[in-house]
Amino acid sequence: MNCAEYRDNLVASLEGLLGHDEALQCQAHVAACAACSVERAAIAQLQQRLVTRGQAAAGVSIVDPVMRQVQAMPVKPERNTLMSLLLKHRWGFGLGVTAVAVAIILLTVVSSPKIEAAAVVVMARGAEVAAKLTTIHIRGQVRTSPQDNFSYINPKLDFVPVELWKQFEPELKWRVDKPGRTAVMDGQSTVLFIKPDYALKVRRSSSAFDTQWLQEMADVSGMLNKELRASKAHGWPVTLSHEQGPDGKPKSIVTVEARTGLPNGDYLKNKFFGTADTRRVYVFDDQSQLLESVKIYLHADAGEKLVFELDQIDYNQPIDPGVFQFQLPPNVAWQQEMQILPDNAKYAALTPEQAARAFFEACGREDWNEAGKFCAMTGMLKNYLGGVEVISIGNSFTSALSAISGARFVPYEVKLKGGYVKKWNLALKRDRKTGRWFVDGGI
């Protein structure tokens, strides 16, 4: 018996469905073949977990929507279990042990009809073929403000380009760009530059400065597996369709209807990718099985709108080392760690409303030393807020996520020195070291 024959009989062997002679042949082969021995142990462990959970392989009725081609394959009736069919024919679908494990676990424990089994297999297969990346480069566009957070979305704004380069080996490095800000991790430290003159620096990090959602997108294998787990856990509908792409090749399209669980009316709902109700469309090339493009549609009161489109994914292509070397302008203002002041207790005792008023009033007087106790004052901010007049400060409120972030939002209305009246919400957080409120957004 060779390896291919053994793999065809592996599950039947584990389930005790082989005849005497076949069983002896399998035993002889696995005793002499280290690779098949490792695979047998992995599948046996997976099978035991399923049995222990009381969710062992169901029946051929579940296999049909998953492996449509299996219907045309001759199989012996006594071996028609979900696990045996899926594992027996996985090689024809390009499925290795990792992807099969994901598919089996999901298919056998998911009871919701909202999750289409065939879509699970397409995503698990896409996750496996992208599991060993050395580099990735992705490019797309997002509806956002050029200078705002990388994860901020606003369906009323135009698209701006966003791009990521990531090197996994031999040393982790990455860069994320959009028109108003750039974040670079050169292997030693991580720098964020907000145009034209503001920068922050932290130690080496796998993701930082609100780039996590795009970093997760770049980790294609992890992202797809995470999407599968989230769909199962929350009961998100997952469907599969097929079409011919612009290149004339067949494509598989998996659609995930994702919901955050945030209540309608929550201040942060639909403002960031992590707080938005979205329809996510993943397009896979049927031949390579690789993820080719992604579209994300926002579900909002005004209807559905495309807010993100990823249309270029380059796998394992060389990246110019210069991409991870970023030259900052000479007049850049670096964010400084908040320090305990001689009268720190006075500021730590302020309410969010009092802190917001004190900040704006200091900007109105152009007292940048005082304003700097609440916010790093760059040249751009000084030009923007200098001479501002406070019209009103409202009562602060929180979001459902405030228990995690600690943020409070203070409604304000101010008149800028050009006469423009702005009404918005100032985001404030407490600094752990000093206990003082600092401005975290909303200017």
N, C-alpha and C positions, 0 to 999 in steps of 0.2 A: 504493500500500500504506500503510495506517495503522499506528499503534503496536500495536494489538491483533493485527493480522494479522502484523506483524513478529515479535512475541513468540511467536506460535504456530509460527513457522518458524525461530526463532533457533537452536535446537540443531541442527535438521536442516541449517541453513546451515553451522554450524561443523563438522558431521560430513561435509559434502560430499554430502548426500543429496538436495538439491534439483535440480529440472530447470533447464535453462538460463534460461528466462524468469523463473522464481521467484527464482533466484539473482541475476539482474540487478536485479529489483525490490527485493530485500533490500539489495543494495549501494547502490542509489539512496536508499532510505529512511534507512539508517544514516548515509549521508554527509550527509544534511540534518537529522537529528534527534539533538541532543546527548544527550538522555536515553537513547535506545536505544543510542547509541554507548557510553555509560558502562556500561550493562548488558551489552552484548556483550563489552566488555573484561573485566568482572568474571567472567562465565561462562566466557570463554575461558581466563582464568587458572586458574580452578577446575578446568576440564577438563584442562588441561595438568598440574596437580599430580597429578591422579588417574592420568593416563596414565604420568607419570614414575615413579610409585610402583608401576606394574605392576598397578594395581587399578582399571582403567577400568570403566565401567558394565557390569554383568553381563548381565542379560537380563530379559525380562518376568516370569519366574518369581519374581523378587525383588520386582517392582513390585506383584504381586497382593495380598500381605498388607499392603503399605504403603498403597496407594491403592485401596481396595476398589471405590469408585465408578468407577474407571478401566475396570474390566472391562466396564462397560456403554457405554463411549464408543467410537465408531468411530475406528479409527486405521489408518493405512497400515502394512502389515507391514514394509516396508523401513525404517520409522522407529521400530520398537519396541525402543529401548534404554531402560535405566533412566533415564538422564539426560534423554532427550527426553520420555518420558512424564511424569516428575515435574515437569520444568520447564514443559512444555506446559500441564499442567492445574493448576499451582499457584495460579492466580488463583481458581479455583473453590473452593479450600480455604483461601483467605486467606493464602497463603504468599508472602512477598517474597523477595528475593535472599538476605538474611542467613539466614533460617530454612531455605530450600532448601539453601543451602551446608552448613549443619550437618547436615541430613538426608542429603544425598548423601554427604558425607564419611563419616559414620557407617555408612550402609547399605552403602557399597562397601568399607570397610576392616574392618568387623566380620564376623568369620567365625563367631563363637560363636552357636549357635542359642538361647542363653539370652536374647538381646536381641531382643525382638519389634520388627520394623521399624515397625509402625503406632504403637506407643507412642513411638518416637523422633520421629515426625512430630508427634504431639500435643504433646510437650514442646517441640520446636523451634518450633512454632507459638505455644505459650504464651509462650515466651521472647521471640519477636518482638513480640507485641502489648503486652508489658510493658517494652519496651526503652527507652522515653522517658518516664520518670516524673519528675514535679516534686516530688511528695510521696507518702508512703505511711504508713498507720496499720494496724498489725496487733495483734490481741489473741487470747490463747489461755490455756492452762493447762498446767502442767508439774508432774510429781511431783518435789518437791524440798523443801529446807529454806528457809523464807522469807528467812533472812539469809545463806545460803551463796552460793557463786559462781553466776552466771547460767547457766552451762552444766552445773552439777552436777545429776545425776539419781539418784533412788533409788526403785525400784519399790515399796518398803515404805512410802513416805510418801504422804500425801494430796496432792491437786492444790492448787497455789496459782496465782493469776492472774499472767500476765506480759504486758506491753504495750510496744509500741515506736511512737514517732512519728519520722519522718525527713523532713527537707526537703532535697531535692537542689539546688534552684534557688530564688532567685538565689544563695544562700549555704548551704553544707552545715551543717546543724544536726540533732541527734538527741537522743532521750531514751529510756531503757529503765527500766521500773519493775517491781518485784515487792514484796511486802509488807515485806520487811526491808531492801531496798537500792534505791537509785536512782542511775543514771548519766546525766549530762547534758553534752552538748557544745553550747555556746551560740554557736559560730562563732569563739570566741577561745581558750577553754580547756576542758578536760574534767575534771569533778569526779565522784567516787564518794562517796556517802554511805551508810554502813552504820548502820542504826538501833541504838541511839539516839544515839550520840555520836562517831562515828569518820568521818573524811573523808580522801580522797586527791585530789590535783590534779596533772594533767599538762597538757602543751600540747595544742593543737587536734589532734584525731585522728579518723579515719574510723571507728575502732572501738577500744575500750579496755576494760580491767577485765573481761575474760572475756565480753564481749558479742558476740564475733565471730560465733558460730554464728547468733545472732538477727539480726545485721546482714546476714549472708549470706542469711538467709531473706527479709529485707526487699528485698534486691536481687534481685527475682524473676527477671529475665532472666538475670543472671549465675549465680544459684543453679541454675536449670534447665539451663543449658548446662554448668555444672560437674558436675552430676549425670550428664549424658549422657557427658561425657568420662571421669568416674570409672567409670561402668558399663562403658564400652568397655575402659578400661585394665585393670580388675580382673576383668572377666568376670562382673559382678553380674547376676543374672537381672532382666529388666525385662519386665513384662507389661501388657496393656491389657484393660480390661473396660468395659462400658457399663451405665448404670442411669438410672432417672428420679429426680431429686432431690426433696426435700420441696416445692420450689416448682413441681413438675410439669414442669420442663424437663429435657431429656436431658443427661446428664453423661458425661464420659470419665474413667475412673479409671486412673491409671498407678501401678503398684506396683514399687518398687525394693527388692531384697534386698541391703542393704549390709553388708559385712564389713570390719573394721578390719585384720585380719591379726595382731592381738595374740594371743599364746598364751593358752589357758585357764589360769586361775590367776594371770595377771598382775594386780598390785595395782590398777592404774588401769583395767583393762578394765571396761566397762559402768558406770563412775562419772561419765563426762562424755559429752556428745553426740559429741565427736570421738574417743572411745575405745570406743564402743559398737557392738555388732552389732545392727542394727535393720532393721525392715521399714517402709519409708516409703511412705505412700499419698497421692498427689496427685490432687485432684479438680478437673477443668476444666469450665467451662460450655461446652457445644458451640456456643452461639450467639455469645457474646462471645469465646470461646477463652481467657479469662482463668483463671488459677489462683484457685480459690475457697476451698479449705480444704486442710489438711495434717494427717495423723495419723502419729505415729511410735510403733512398737511395739518394745519391747526384747526381744531374744532372750537369755534367761538360763537357767541351770540349772533354775530353778523353772518354766520355761515362758515363753510370750510374754505381755507385758503392755503396755498402752497407757501411755506415759509423757509424751507431748506431744500436744496438740490445738490446732491453729490454726483458729479458726472465724470470724474476722472479718478481712477484708482490704479496706481502703478505698484505692482508687487515685486519686491526683490530686485529693484533696479538701483544701479550705483547712484549715490548722492554726493554731489560736490562738497568736500569738507568745509568750504567757505560758507555754506548755508548756515552752519552752526557757529559762525564767527560774526558777531554783530557789533558794529561801531556806533557808539552813542555820540550825539552832538556834544560839543564842549560846554554848553550852557545848561546842561540837564540838572534838574533839581531832584535830589535823592530823598525818598521818604525816610524819615528818621523815626526810630523807636520812641514811643511816648515816654517821657521822663516824669518822675514824681516832682511836683512843684513845691516851693516853700509854703504856698497856701493851697496845697492840693486838696485838702479836706473841703474847702469851700466849693471847688468845682465838682468834686465827687458827690456833694450833697444836692447838686442841681437836679431838677426833674428834666425829662426829655424836652418838655416845652420851654423851660428856662434855658437849657443848653442851646436849643435852636435859636431862640431870640438873641442870646448873648453872641452867638456866632455871626448872625446876620448884622446885628448892630455894630460889631467890631469891623465887619467888612464895610459898612456904611461910613464909618469914621476913617477907614483905611488904616486901621490899627492892626497891621499884619502880625505883630507879635502876639496880640490877644487872639486874633482869629486862628493863628497857628496852634493854639492850644486845643482846637477842635478839629483842625483839618490841615493837611500839608498844602500850603499856599504857593502854587506855581505862578509863573508870570501870566499864564492864560487865565487862571482863576482871579488873579488880582485885577486884570483888565475887565473881566466879566462882572465881578461882584463889587468892585470899588464904587463907593457912593450909593450902594443899594439902599432903598428905603423900605422898612418893614410896614406892611399894611395890616396884616393879621397873622397870628399864630394860633392854630387850632389844637384840639385835644389829641394826644397821641393815641395810636391804636397798634394792634399787632396782627400778624398773619398766623395761620395754622402752623406754619413752620417756625414761628418765633421761638418755640420751646427749644428748638435745635440751634437756631442762629442767634437768638438773643436780641434780634433787631426790634426797634420800635420806629414807627413812622409818624412824623409830625406834619400835619397839613400846614402849608404856609402860602401867603400871598405877598409878593414883594414887587416893588417898582425899580427896575434897573435904571441906571443913569441916562440911558437913551430914551427913557419914557415907556419902555415895554413893560407890561404887567405880567408877571408869571405866577401861576398857581400850580403847586405840585406838592409832593410829600418828601420831606427830608428823612433819609434813613440814618438812624443813629444806633451805635452799639457801644457797650461798655468795654473799655480796655481792662484786661484782667490784671495787669500790673498796677495801674494807677487808680482804677475804679472810676475814671472819668468817661463821659460820653464823647465819642468821636464820630465824625461824619463818614458814613460808609456808602453814600450815594444819594441820588435825588436832587442834585444841584442843577 
